[in-house]
Amino acid sequence: MMSLSLASCKKYLDINVDPNATLEVDPKLLFSFGVTTYINNRSGGDLFIPMALGGQSMAGGGSSTEGISWGPGSEDQYVFSPFSYSNIWSQYYTSVAANLYKAIEQSGVYLPLNPNGAAQAKVVLAQVFYELTVTYGDIPFIDAIKDTIGAPKFDDQQTVMNGCIGLLDEAIAELDPDGENKFADSYDPFYGGDIQQWIKAAKSLKLRILMTMVDADESVAAKIGELVTAGAMIESADDNMKVAYETGSGKRNPKHAISRDYNGGIEIFYGTPEVVNFMVANGDPRLPHFFDRPEGQSDYVGIAAGEDADDAVNVKIASTVHTADQPEYIFTYQEQLFYLAEIYARGLGVAVDLTKANEYYKQAVEASCIFWGVAPAEAATYATDVLPALVSGTALTIIAYQHWVDKMDRGIDAFTQWRRSGKEGSETPNLNVPIQASGDGLFRRFEYPAAPELNVNPNAPELIPYTEKMWFDL
């Protein structure tokens, strides 16, 4: 998929007089290329598969009875490819962050000046560094993407996340709906240049980072309360931050290409008991939108991470999920609502209000049902009349579980939600070390790649195993 995206932008690449330094180029080209590379990597096999299988929101199926699984010795047995570690690291820094940084820089010198474009790039750049730090831990941030620094220092995760919030605050202050210039039309695959939508997205992404930080840094609870009180974040499905794919060659979602290229077009991943059993127990109307049952099977039966699948019994991810034109979602309306439910249930920067938490929780589940294809009337009935109301003592667990289930197909987002859901041993859901996995710890991070730039950097950390927790992961 990366080769396809590179080929599609070939006409834009002949832009340098000095091949080691971009002198002057229309920043919208840099932004478009950086975003295209980011989305293809986020939804591609090097990030999506390890996060979804290692995080147990999906299963690989091992040596399935019909031989149509992802296969044995894979990520749901904690067998991670060094290419995944290396590719995401190098692509996020060199093809994504570097182009976004240059887009910001060029927006201030290339005529006509484009402060809105610079702000749009800052929003995406903040999300990129956030994903890098929740994937690897300590990373170069302050020294990153600077041509004059050959051995960037690695900043701790708290510094990186605060830096991402700083980028978003700058962007929110600079985004101007009345501004004449901006990245628009096809150069802005998220919102087509709608600056009001960018402001909402920036505030919601800021809330996500603060919610990831709050258990390790209680002081950010006040900032959460300020955001909630001010509002004007993502407030409907129309505001979802996403990038659309198409059915034409070179424009398909990489998740679809995985099954198409490696499994003859047959879905390759299975449902896990942690997702399936929870939904079955709650009579969830999303079940047929999440999973396809084998022919003749009336029950929904998941498969544990590392087990061999029985294709006559175990459910697979529904064929309607990994379609060629499935969008890649960065932030959704229901995620916003799940955060609000959690915020009021915990009293993060606001007074504890279980009634208000319950309202947001029900709205979140309803929005998730509609998002996944449930008819609006059925979704409303399920959320309002079928789901029991939140009660003290279990509210946070229920909110966290529903939040995780909703993100089943968004590997890095589901994995991060699980890690932030509770202290070690009390996360939601309760995961077990996969069958036949080496070691006795759960997957918690990508290891640093054995990349040349890290090997010669005296500031680079030593190898950290995939079982070691990060700063935010208590």
C-alpha positions in Angstrom: 0.0 0.0 0.0 2.9 2.3 0.7 4.2 1.7 -2.8 0.8 2.6 -4.2 0.6 5.8 -2.2 4.1 6.8 -3.3 3.3 6.1 -6.9 0.1 8.2 -6.7 2.2 11.2 -5.5 5.1 10.8 -8.0 4.3 14.0 -9.8 4.8 15.9 -6.6 8.2 14.5 -5.6 10.4 16.6 -7.9 10.4 19.6 -5.6 13.9 20.0 -4.3 16.9 21.9 -5.6 18.9 20.5 -2.7 17.9 16.8 -2.1 18.8 17.2 1.5 16.7 20.3 2.2 13.3 21.4 0.9 13.8 25.0 -0.1 10.4 26.1 -1.3 7.3 24.0 -2.2 3.6 24.4 -2.0 2.8 23.1 1.5 -0.4 21.5 0.5 1.6 18.9 -1.4 3.7 18.1 1.7 0.5 17.9 3.9 -1.3 15.6 1.4 1.6 13.2 1.1 2.3 13.1 4.8 -1.4 12.4 5.6 -1.7 9.7 2.9 1.4 8.0 4.3 0.1 8.3 7.8 -3.3 6.8 7.1 -1.9 3.9 5.0 0.5 3.0 7.8 -2.1 3.3 10.6 -4.5 1.0 8.8 -1.7 -1.2 7.3 -0.3 -4.5 8.4 2.7 -3.3 10.3 0.6 -1.4 12.9 -3.0 -2.6 12.7 -2.2 -6.4 12.8 0.2 -6.3 15.8 -2.0 -4.0 17.8 -5.3 -5.8 17.1 -3.9 -9.3 17.6 -1.4 -8.5 20.3 -4.1 -6.4 22.1 -6.6 -9.3 21.7 -9.4 -7.3 20.1 -9.1 -9.8 17.2 -7.6 -13.3 16.9 -5.4 -14.8 14.2 -6.8 -18.3 14.2 -3.6 -20.3 14.3 -3.7 -23.4 12.2 -7.4 -23.2 11.4 -9.3 -26.3 10.2 -9.7 -24.9 6.7 -6.4 -23.2 6.6 -7.9 -19.7 5.9 -6.5 -18.0 9.0 -3.7 -15.5 9.6 -1.7 -18.6 10.7 0.4 -19.9 13.6 3.3 -18.2 15.1 1.8 -14.8 14.6 1.1 -11.6 16.6 -1.6 -13.1 18.8 1.1 -15.5 20.1 3.4 -12.5 20.6 5.5 -13.2 17.6 6.2 -9.7 16.3 8.1 -9.0 13.2 11.2 -6.7 13.5 9.9 -5.2 10.2 6.8 -4.0 11.9 8.9 -2.3 14.7 11.2 -0.7 12.1 8.7 0.2 9.4 6.3 2.2 11.7 9.2 4.0 13.3 10.8 5.0 10.1 7.6 5.8 8.2 6.1 7.9 11.0 9.3 9.9 11.3 10.6 10.3 7.8 7.5 10.2 5.6 4.8 11.5 7.9 6.2 13.8 10.6 9.0 15.2 8.4 6.5 16.2 5.7 4.0 17.7 8.2 6.8 19.6 9.8 7.9 21.0 6.5 4.3 21.8 5.6 4.1 23.9 8.8 7.4 25.6 7.9 6.5 26.3 4.3 3.0 27.6 5.2 4.8 30.5 6.8 7.0 31.4 3.8 5.3 30.1 0.6 3.0 32.7 -0.9 0.2 33.1 -0.3 0.9 32.5 3.4 -1.3 29.8 4.9 -1.7 29.9 8.7 -4.7 27.7 8.6 -2.7 25.1 6.7 0.0 25.2 9.3 -2.6 24.7 12.0 -4.1 21.8 10.2 -0.7 20.2 9.9 -0.1 20.8 13.7 -3.3 18.9 14.5 -2.2 15.8 12.6 1.4 16.1 13.8 0.2 16.0 17.4 -1.8 12.9 16.7 1.2 11.3 15.0 3.6 11.9 17.9 0.9 10.7 20.3 0.6 7.4 18.4 4.4 7.1 18.3 4.7 7.5 22.1 1.8 5.1 23.0 3.5 2.6 20.6 7.1 2.9 21.7 7.2 4.9 24.9 10.0 7.5 25.1 10.7 9.0 21.7 12.5 11.9 20.1 10.1 14.9 20.2 11.8 18.1 21.0 14.8 17.2 18.8 12.8 15.4 16.2 12.7 16.4 12.5 15.6 18.9 13.0 18.2 18.7 10.2 20.9 20.1 12.5 20.6 17.4 15.2 22.1 14.0 14.2 21.6 12.3 17.6 18.2 13.4 18.9 17.6 12.8 22.6 14.6 10.7 23.6 11.9 12.6 25.6 9.9 10.9 28.3 6.3 10.1 27.6 4.9 12.8 29.8 7.0 15.4 28.0 5.9 14.1 24.6 2.2 14.2 25.5 2.4 17.7 27.0 4.2 18.7 23.8 1.3 17.2 21.7 -1.1 19.2 23.8 1.0 22.3 23.1 0.8 21.7 19.3 -3.0 21.3 19.6 -3.4 24.4 21.7 -1.4 26.3 19.1 -3.5 24.9 16.3 -6.8 25.8 18.1 -5.6 29.3 18.6 -4.5 29.7 14.9 -7.4 28.0 13.1 -9.5 30.7 11.6 -12.8 29.8 9.8 -12.8 33.2 8.1 -9.2 32.8 6.9 -8.8 33.0 3.2 -6.2 30.2 2.8 -6.3 26.6 4.1 -5.6 23.0 2.9 -8.9 22.2 1.2 -10.6 19.9 -1.3 -8.7 16.7 -2.0 -5.6 18.0 -0.2 -7.5 17.7 3.1 -8.9 14.1 3.1 -10.3 14.6 6.6 -12.6 17.6 6.3 -12.1 19.1 2.8 -11.0 22.4 4.3 -13.8 22.8 6.8 -12.0 24.7 9.5 -14.8 24.5 12.1 -14.5 20.8 11.9 -10.8 21.0 12.4 -11.3 23.0 15.6 -13.7 20.4 17.0 -11.3 17.6 16.1 -8.3 19.3 17.7 -10.2 19.8 21.0 -11.3 16.1 21.0 -7.8 14.9 20.2 -6.6 17.0 23.1 -9.2 15.4 25.4 -8.0 11.9 24.3 -4.4 12.7 25.3 -5.5 14.2 28.6 -7.6 11.1 29.3 -4.5 8.9 28.5 -2.4 11.0 30.9 -4.8 11.5 33.9 -4.1 8.4 35.9 -0.3 9.1 35.8 -0.7 12.8 36.2 -3.7 13.8 38.2 -3.1 17.5 37.7 -4.5 17.3 34.1 -8.0 16.6 35.5 -8.5 20.3 35.8 -7.7 20.7 32.1 -10.2 17.9 31.3 -12.9 19.8 33.3 -12.1 23.0 31.4 -12.5 21.2 28.0 -15.8 19.7 29.0 -17.2 22.9 30.4 -16.2 24.8 27.2 -17.6 22.1 24.9 -17.4 22.6 21.1 -15.7 19.3 20.6 -16.9 16.5 18.2 -20.6 16.5 18.7 -22.2 14.2 16.1 -21.2 11.5 13.6 -20.9 14.2 11.0 -17.9 15.4 12.8 -16.0 12.1 12.8 -12.4 12.5 11.9 -11.7 10.0 9.2 -10.1 9.4 5.8 -12.2 7.7 3.1 -10.9 4.9 0.9 -12.3 3.9 -2.5 -12.8 0.7 -4.4 -10.5 1.5 -7.3 -7.0 0.1 -7.6 -4.5 1.8 -5.4 -7.2 3.5 -3.3 -8.4 0.6 -1.2 -8.2 0.3 2.6 -5.1 -1.7 3.5 -7.2 -3.8 5.9 -9.1 -5.1 2.9 -5.9 -5.7 0.9 -4.6 -8.0 3.7 -7.3 -10.6 3.1 -7.4 -9.9 -0.7 -3.7 -10.4 -1.1 -3.0 -13.1 1.4 -6.2 -15.1 1.7 -7.9 -15.1 -1.7 -10.3 -12.4 -0.5 -11.6 -14.4 2.4 -11.6 -12.6 5.8 -8.6 -13.6 7.7 -9.3 -12.6 11.4 -11.6 -14.0 14.1 -13.6 -12.7 17.0 -12.1 -13.1 20.5 -14.1 -14.3 23.5 -13.4 -11.0 25.2 -15.4 -9.2 22.6 -17.9 -11.9 21.5 -18.9 -13.2 25.0 -19.5 -9.7 26.3 -21.7 -8.8 23.4 -23.6 -12.1 23.6 -24.2 -11.6 27.3 -25.6 -8.1 26.6 -27.9 -9.2 23.7 -25.9 -6.7 21.6 -27.5 -5.9 18.2 -24.0 -5.1 16.8 -23.1 -8.8 16.8 -24.1 -9.6 13.1 -22.3 -6.3 12.1 -19.1 -7.3 13.9 -19.0 -11.0 13.0 -20.0 -13.7 10.5 -21.0 -17.0 11.9 -20.1 -20.2 10.0 -22.9 -21.7 7.9 -25.3 -23.6 10.1 -24.0 -22.1 13.3 -26.6 -20.4 15.5 -24.2 -19.3 18.2 -21.5 -16.7 18.2 -18.3 -18.4 19.4 -15.0 -16.6 19.7 -11.5 -18.0 19.8 -8.8 -17.2 22.4 -5.6 -15.6 21.3 -3.1 -18.3 20.1 -5.7 -21.1 19.7 -6.3 -23.0 16.5 -9.7 -22.0 15.0 -12.5 -24.4 14.1 -14.0 -22.8 11.0 -17.2 -24.7 11.5 -17.6 -23.1 14.9 -15.7 -19.8 15.4 -16.9 -16.5 14.1 -14.8 -14.3 11.8 -14.8 -10.5 11.4 -17.8 -9.7 9.3 -17.2 -9.4 5.5 -18.9 -5.9 5.7 -16.1 -4.6 8.0 -12.9 -4.9 6.0 -14.3 -3.6 2.7 -12.2 -1.8 0.1 -13.8 1.6 0.8 -14.0 1.3 4.6 -12.8 4.6 6.0 -10.0 4.8 8.5 -11.4 6.6 11.6 -9.1 8.7 13.8 -11.8 10.0 16.2 -15.5 9.2 16.4 -18.5 10.7 18.1 -19.0 7.7 20.3 -15.4 8.0 21.6 -16.2 11.5 22.7 -19.3 10.3 24.5 -17.5 7.4 26.2 -15.0 9.9 27.5 -17.7 12.1 28.8 -19.4 9.2 30.6 -16.1 8.3 32.2 -15.4 11.9 33.2 -18.6 12.3 35.0 -18.5 8.8 36.6 -15.0 9.6 38.0 -15.4 13.3 38.6 -12.4 14.4 36.5 -12.4 18.1 36.7 -16.1 18.1 37.3 -18.4 16.9 40.1 -19.2 13.2 40.1 -22.6 12.9 38.5 -23.7 9.3 37.8 -26.9 10.4 36.2 -25.1 12.5 33.7 -22.5 9.7 33.2 -25.4 7.3 32.5 -26.9 9.7 29.9 -23.6 9.9 28.0 -23.0 6.2 28.3 -26.4 5.4 26.8 -25.8 7.9 24.0 -22.3 6.4 23.4 -23.7 2.9 22.9 -26.5 4.2 20.7 -24.0 6.1 18.5 -21.7 3.0 18.4 -24.6 0.8 17.3 -25.6 3.2 14.5 -21.9 3.6 13.5 -21.6 -0.2 13.1 -24.8 -0.5 11.0 -27.7 -1.1 13.4 -30.9 0.7 12.4 -31.3 4.0 14.4 -34.6 2.9 16.0 -33.2 -0.4 17.1 -30.1 1.3 18.4 -32.1 3.7 20.5 -34.3 1.0 21.9 -31.3 -1.1 22.9 -29.4 1.7 24.5 -32.5 3.2 26.3 -34.6 0.2 27.2 -32.4 -2.9 27.1 -29.0 -1.9 28.6 -29.2 -1.5 32.4 -28.4 1.8 33.9 -24.9 2.4 35.4 -24.6 1.8 39.1 -22.0 2.8 41.5 -19.2 0.3 41.8 -19.4 -1.1 38.3 -20.0 2.0 36.2 -16.3 2.5 35.2 -15.8 -1.1 34.2 -18.9 -1.1 32.0 -18.0 2.1 30.3 -14.5 1.0 29.7 -15.6 -2.4 28.3 -18.1 -0.8 25.9 -15.5 1.7 24.9 -13.0 -1.1 24.1 -15.5 -3.2 22.2 -16.5 -0.2 20.0 -12.8 0.1 19.0 -12.4 -3.5 18.1 -11.3 -2.8 14.5 -9.1 0.2 15.4 -6.0 -1.7 16.6 -3.9 1.0 18.2 -6.9 2.8 19.7 -8.4 -0.4 21.3 -4.9 -1.3 22.6 -4.4 2.1 24.2 -7.9 2.1 25.6 -7.2 -1.2 27.3 -3.9 -0.1 28.8 -5.4 3.1 30.2 -8.5 1.3 31.6 -7.0 0.3 35.0 -3.9 -0.6 36.9 -1.9 -3.7 36.0 -4.1 -6.7 36.6 -7.3 -4.7 36.8 -7.6 -3.6 33.2 -10.9 -4.0 31.2 -11.2 -6.6 29.9 -9.1 -9.0 31.9 -6.7 -10.5 29.3 -4.6 -13.6 29.6 -1.2 -14.4 28.1 -2.0 -16.1 24.8 -1.6 -19.8 24.3 1.9 -20.8 23.2 3.2 -17.3 23.7 6.8 -17.0 25.0 7.2 -15.4 28.4 4.6 -14.7 31.0 3.7 -11.0 30.5 1.1 -9.3 28.4 1.9 -7.3 25.3 2.3 -3.6 26.2 4.4 -1.9 23.6 6.5 -2.1 20.4 10.1 -2.7 21.0 12.6 -0.2 19.6 13.7 -1.2 16.1 17.2 -2.3 15.4 17.5 0.6 13.0 20.9 2.2 12.0 19.9 5.6 13.2 19.2 4.2 16.7 22.3 2.0 16.8 24.6 5.0 16.3 22.6 7.4 18.5 24.1 7.5 22.0 20.9 8.9 23.3 18.8 5.9 22.2 17.5 3.7 25.0 18.5 0.1 25.4 16.1 -2.6 24.2 12.9 -2.5 26.2 10.9 -5.8 26.1 7.3 -5.7 24.8 6.0 -6.7 28.2 7.3 -3.5 30.0 4.7 -0.9 30.9 4.9 2.7 29.9 4.5 5.8 32.0 0.7 6.2 31.4 0.1 2.4 31.8 0.0 2.0 35.6 
